[in-house]
Amino acid sequence: MAKKDNQATKEFYNRRQANHYTDYPVNEDMPLMEFLMKVMQGASRTKVKEVLTQRMVYVDHKITTQYNHPLKKGQLVQIIKRRNIYELRNPYVSVVYEDMFLIVVEKQVGIVTAEPRGSRMNSVKKILNEYVKHKSQSFSVHLVHRLDRETSGLLVFAKSREVQQQFIDNWHDIVTDRRYMAVVEGNVEKNANTIISWLTEGKNFTMESSPVDNGGQQAITHYRVNRRNDKYSLIDLKLDTGRKNQIRVHMKDIGHPIVGDSKYGATEDPLGRIMLHAYKLEFTHPVTREHLKIEIPLPAEYSELI
């Protein structure tokens, strides 16, 4: 993968590691509990399980809570130096994946990804900054990409500007698959298709689509029909580009707006929300180079409606 020099990222990693974690190289295969009992000399099994439960143990930079996790020779176990018992409990945001560089969360409908500068409104970014503050971690989270207020699903935040910059500079190399599910109005005729148009922002912050290059940003969306009935279709969407409101305007383009999306032509709103959900994300970790595949369930009301 062609990437810009990430020396700043490595330096950041070394600083944070020294300040917050104690390193324990794994020299032979064994269960995590057995390993922790050895390195945490004098600690009881109850104490070791408590440290795992409190998400204070990382294996190869990923939080690990299972006491029987199998360790392999050559791996690295790290234990947070400061006690951490804070868990994120918020109706709008839940942590799906976390390591020392990234947080991946599931966002609910009704909250913005990041508040405008100077605004006091609530946002996912503000909630996560409070989360890391309560965990006694001396940093803020940084925006990697966005979801619309009306869209639910997976969001990635970086724990440093260096990691954020890695994503910004190399997004198309790092992110290999990004999927959405949507319930749209009507019975979509084609089982699968690709939509290509050029998007510009018009009045009232609404995106306008042109089938020919008009100087706007090219947007490419692939879709496949998953299920359908007489009124609605459940479709799987894959993006080649990530333009503002891209899926919403493309569904309008083919005459099947997303249910609940009155901004882009929907007339049906049975659940009082836009039915668009970012359910899958695959990417190469910008620091560890591990391939991550994160997937969350479809909201139950989607299947119920279809």
C-alpha positions as CSV (number, residue, x, y, z in Angstrom):
1,M,0.0,0.0,0.0
2,A,1.4,3.3,-1.1
3,K,1.4,5.7,1.9
4,K,2.9,9.0,2.9
5,D,5.7,8.9,5.5
6,N,4.1,8.0,8.8
7,Q,7.1,8.8,11.0
8,A,5.0,11.3,13.0
9,T,2.5,8.4,13.7
10,K,5.3,6.2,15.0
11,E,6.7,8.9,17.2
12,F,3.2,9.5,18.6
13,Y,2.8,5.8,19.3
14,N,6.1,5.7,21.2
15,R,5.2,8.7,23.4
16,R,1.8,7.4,24.3
17,Q,3.1,3.9,24.9
18,A,5.7,5.1,27.4
19,N,3.3,7.4,29.2
20,H,0.3,5.1,29.5
21,Y,1.2,1.4,29.1
22,T,3.6,-1.2,30.4
23,D,4.8,-3.6,27.7
24,Y,5.1,-7.4,28.1
25,P,6.5,-9.4,25.1
26,V,5.1,-12.9,24.8
27,N,7.9,-15.4,24.6
28,E,5.8,-18.6,24.5
29,D,2.3,-19.7,23.6
30,M,-0.2,-19.7,26.5
31,P,-3.6,-18.5,27.5
32,L,-3.9,-14.8,28.5
33,M,-4.9,-15.5,32.1
34,E,-1.8,-17.6,32.6
35,F,0.4,-14.9,31.1
36,L,-1.1,-12.2,33.3
37,M,-0.7,-14.2,36.4
38,K,3.0,-14.4,35.6
39,V,3.6,-10.8,34.8
40,M,1.3,-9.4,37.6
41,Q,3.2,-11.1,40.3
42,G,1.2,-11.4,43.6
43,A,-2.1,-10.6,41.9
44,S,-5.1,-13.0,42.6
45,R,-7.1,-14.5,39.7
46,T,-9.9,-12.2,40.8
47,K,-7.7,-9.1,40.5
48,V,-6.5,-10.2,37.0
49,K,-10.1,-10.8,35.8
50,E,-11.0,-7.3,37.2
51,V,-8.2,-5.8,35.1
52,L,-9.5,-7.6,32.0
53,T,-13.1,-6.6,32.7
54,Q,-12.1,-2.9,33.1
55,R,-10.6,-3.1,29.5
56,M,-7.0,-2.3,30.8
57,V,-5.3,-5.1,28.7
58,Y,-4.3,-4.8,25.1
59,V,-3.0,-7.7,22.9
60,D,-1.2,-6.4,19.8
61,H,-2.8,-2.9,20.4
62,K,-6.4,-4.2,20.7
63,I,-8.4,-4.3,23.9
64,T,-8.9,-7.9,25.0
65,T,-11.2,-9.0,27.8
66,Q,-11.4,-12.8,27.4
67,Y,-9.2,-14.5,30.1
68,N,-8.7,-17.6,27.9
69,H,-7.6,-15.6,24.8
70,P,-4.7,-17.7,23.2
71,L,-1.4,-15.8,23.1
72,K,1.2,-16.6,20.5
73,K,5.0,-16.2,20.8
74,G,6.0,-12.8,19.4
75,Q,2.8,-11.0,20.4
76,L,2.8,-7.9,22.7
77,V,0.6,-7.6,25.8
78,Q,0.2,-4.1,27.2
79,I,-1.5,-3.1,30.5
80,I,-2.7,0.4,31.2
81,K,-0.8,2.0,34.1
82,R,-3.7,4.0,35.5
83,R,-6.9,2.4,36.8
84,N,-9.8,2.7,34.3
85,I,-13.4,1.7,35.2
86,Y,-15.3,4.2,33.0
87,E,-17.6,2.7,30.4
88,L,-19.5,4.7,27.7
89,R,-23.2,4.5,28.3
90,N,-25.1,6.8,25.9
91,P,-28.4,6.2,24.0
92,Y,-26.8,7.7,20.9
93,V,-23.4,6.2,20.8
94,S,-21.9,2.8,21.6
95,V,-18.3,1.6,21.2
96,V,-17.9,-1.3,18.7
97,Y,-14.1,-1.5,18.5
98,E,-11.3,0.3,20.3
99,D,-7.6,0.2,20.4
100,M,-4.9,2.7,21.4
101,F,-5.2,4.5,18.0
102,L,-8.9,4.3,17.0
103,I,-12.4,4.2,18.2
104,V,-15.2,2.7,16.0
105,V,-18.7,3.4,17.2
106,E,-22.3,2.8,16.3
107,K,-24.2,6.1,15.9
108,Q,-28.0,6.3,16.3
109,V,-30.3,8.5,14.4
110,G,-30.8,12.1,15.7
111,I,-27.2,13.2,16.5
112,V,-24.6,14.9,14.3
113,T,-21.2,13.4,13.9
114,A,-19.4,16.7,14.9
115,E,-20.9,20.0,16.1
116,P,-20.1,23.1,14.1
117,R,-17.3,25.3,15.4
118,G,-18.6,27.3,18.4
119,S,-21.8,25.4,18.7
120,R,-23.0,23.9,22.0
121,M,-25.1,21.2,20.4
122,N,-24.5,17.6,21.2
123,S,-22.5,15.4,18.9
124,V,-20.8,12.0,18.7
125,K,-17.4,13.8,18.8
126,K,-18.3,15.6,22.0
127,I,-19.6,12.4,23.6
128,L,-16.3,10.6,22.8
129,N,-14.2,13.4,24.0
130,E,-15.9,13.1,27.4
131,Y,-15.5,9.4,27.2
132,V,-11.7,9.5,26.8
133,K,-11.5,12.3,29.4
134,H,-13.2,10.1,32.0
135,K,-10.8,7.4,31.2
136,S,-7.9,9.7,32.2
137,Q,-6.5,9.7,28.7
138,S,-4.8,13.0,27.8
139,F,-6.0,13.4,24.3
140,S,-9.0,14.2,22.2
141,V,-10.7,12.3,19.4
142,H,-10.4,13.4,15.8
143,L,-12.9,13.1,13.0
144,V,-12.1,10.6,10.2
145,H,-15.5,10.7,8.3
146,R,-19.1,11.7,8.8
147,L,-22.6,10.3,8.8
148,D,-25.7,12.5,8.3
149,R,-27.7,13.3,11.4
150,E,-30.5,11.2,10.0
151,T,-28.3,8.2,9.3
152,S,-27.3,5.4,11.7
153,G,-24.3,3.1,11.7
154,L,-20.5,2.9,11.9
155,L,-18.2,5.8,12.5
156,V,-14.4,5.9,12.9
157,F,-12.5,8.4,15.1
158,A,-8.8,8.7,15.5
159,K,-7.1,9.2,18.9
160,S,-4.4,11.5,17.4
161,R,-4.0,14.0,14.6
162,E,-1.3,11.8,13.2
163,V,-3.6,8.8,12.7
164,Q,-6.4,11.1,11.5
165,Q,-4.0,12.4,8.8
166,Q,-3.1,8.9,7.8
167,F,-6.8,8.3,7.0
168,I,-7.2,11.6,5.2
169,D,-4.1,11.2,3.0
170,N,-4.7,7.5,2.2
171,W,-8.5,7.0,2.5
172,H,-8.9,5.0,-0.8
173,D,-6.0,2.8,0.1
174,I,-7.0,2.2,3.7
175,V,-10.8,1.7,3.4
176,T,-11.4,-1.3,1.2
177,D,-15.2,-1.8,1.7
178,R,-18.0,0.5,3.1
179,R,-21.6,-0.7,3.0
180,Y,-25.0,0.6,3.8
181,M,-28.5,-0.8,3.9
182,A,-31.5,1.3,3.0
183,V,-35.2,0.8,2.7
184,V,-36.5,2.7,-0.3
185,E,-39.9,3.4,-1.7
186,G,-41.3,1.2,-4.4
187,N,-40.2,-2.1,-6.0
188,V,-36.8,-1.4,-7.5
189,E,-36.9,-3.1,-11.0
190,K,-33.2,-3.9,-11.5
191,N,-31.7,-6.4,-9.1
192,A,-28.3,-4.6,-9.2
193,N,-26.9,-1.5,-10.9
194,T,-24.3,1.3,-10.6
195,I,-25.3,4.9,-10.4
196,I,-22.8,7.6,-11.6
197,S,-23.5,11.3,-11.5
198,W,-21.9,14.7,-10.6
199,L,-23.0,16.4,-7.4
200,T,-23.2,20.1,-6.6
201,E,-24.7,21.8,-3.6
202,G,-27.7,23.9,-4.3
203,K,-30.0,26.0,-2.2
204,N,-30.9,25.0,1.4
205,F,-27.8,22.7,1.4
206,T,-29.5,20.2,-0.9
207,M,-27.3,18.2,-3.3
208,E,-28.2,18.4,-6.9
209,S,-27.2,15.6,-9.3
210,S,-26.2,15.7,-13.0
211,P,-25.8,12.7,-15.3
212,V,-23.0,14.5,-17.1
213,D,-19.9,16.3,-15.8
214,N,-21.0,19.8,-14.9
215,G,-17.9,20.6,-12.8
216,G,-19.3,19.0,-9.6
217,Q,-17.9,16.1,-7.7
218,Q,-18.2,12.6,-9.3
219,A,-20.2,10.2,-7.2
220,I,-20.4,6.4,-7.7
221,T,-22.8,4.1,-5.9
222,H,-23.3,0.4,-6.5
223,Y,-26.5,-1.2,-5.3
224,R,-28.1,-4.7,-5.0
225,V,-31.6,-5.5,-4.0
226,N,-31.7,-7.7,-1.0
227,R,-35.5,-8.1,-0.5
228,R,-38.7,-6.4,-1.8
229,N,-42.4,-6.3,-1.4
230,D,-45.2,-4.3,-3.1
231,K,-44.3,-1.0,-1.2
232,Y,-40.6,-1.1,-0.3
233,S,-37.2,-2.5,-1.3
234,L,-34.3,-3.3,1.0
235,I,-31.1,-2.6,-0.8
236,D,-27.4,-3.1,-0.1
237,L,-25.2,-0.1,-1.2
238,K,-21.5,0.1,-1.7
239,L,-19.7,3.4,-2.3
240,D,-16.7,4.2,-4.5
241,T,-16.9,7.8,-3.4
242,G,-18.1,9.5,-0.2
243,R,-19.9,12.7,-1.3
244,K,-22.3,14.6,0.9
245,N,-25.8,13.0,0.8
246,Q,-24.6,10.7,-2.0
247,I,-26.8,7.7,-1.4
248,R,-29.9,9.9,-0.7
249,V,-29.7,11.8,-3.9
250,H,-28.8,8.7,-6.0
251,M,-31.9,6.9,-4.7
252,K,-33.9,9.9,-5.7
253,D,-32.3,9.8,-9.1
254,I,-33.6,6.3,-9.8
255,G,-37.1,7.2,-8.6
256,H,-36.9,5.3,-5.3
257,P,-36.1,7.7,-2.5
258,I,-35.1,6.4,0.9
259,V,-38.1,5.9,3.2
260,G,-38.5,8.9,5.5
261,D,-36.2,11.2,3.4
262,S,-38.6,14.0,2.5
263,K,-35.6,16.2,1.6
264,Y,-35.0,14.0,-1.4
265,G,-38.5,13.2,-2.4
266,A,-39.8,10.5,0.0
267,T,-43.6,10.5,0.7
268,E,-43.5,7.6,3.1
269,D,-42.3,7.9,6.7
270,P,-43.8,5.1,8.8
271,L,-41.1,5.1,11.4
272,G,-40.3,8.8,11.7
273,R,-36.7,8.4,10.5
274,I,-34.6,8.1,7.4
275,M,-34.0,4.4,6.8
276,L,-30.3,4.4,5.9
277,H,-27.8,2.4,8.0
278,A,-24.0,2.1,7.6
279,Y,-23.6,-1.5,8.6
280,K,-20.1,-2.6,7.4
281,L,-16.6,-1.2,7.3
282,E,-13.4,-2.9,6.2
283,F,-10.1,-1.2,6.4
284,T,-6.3,-1.6,6.9
285,H,-5.3,-0.3,10.2
286,P,-3.1,2.8,9.5
287,V,-0.6,1.9,12.3
288,T,-0.7,-1.8,12.8
289,R,-1.5,-2.6,9.2
290,E,-4.0,-5.3,10.4
291,H,-7.0,-5.8,8.2
292,L,-10.2,-5.1,10.1
293,K,-13.7,-6.1,9.2
294,I,-16.4,-4.6,11.4
295,E,-20.1,-5.3,10.8
296,I,-23.2,-4.5,12.9
297,P,-26.7,-5.9,12.7
298,L,-29.5,-4.2,10.6
299,P,-32.0,-2.4,12.8
300,A,-35.0,-4.8,13.4
301,E,-37.5,-2.3,12.0
302,Y,-35.9,-2.6,8.6
303,S,-36.7,-6.3,8.3
304,E,-40.1,-5.8,9.9
305,L,-41.1,-3.2,7.3
306,I,-40.1,-5.4,4.4
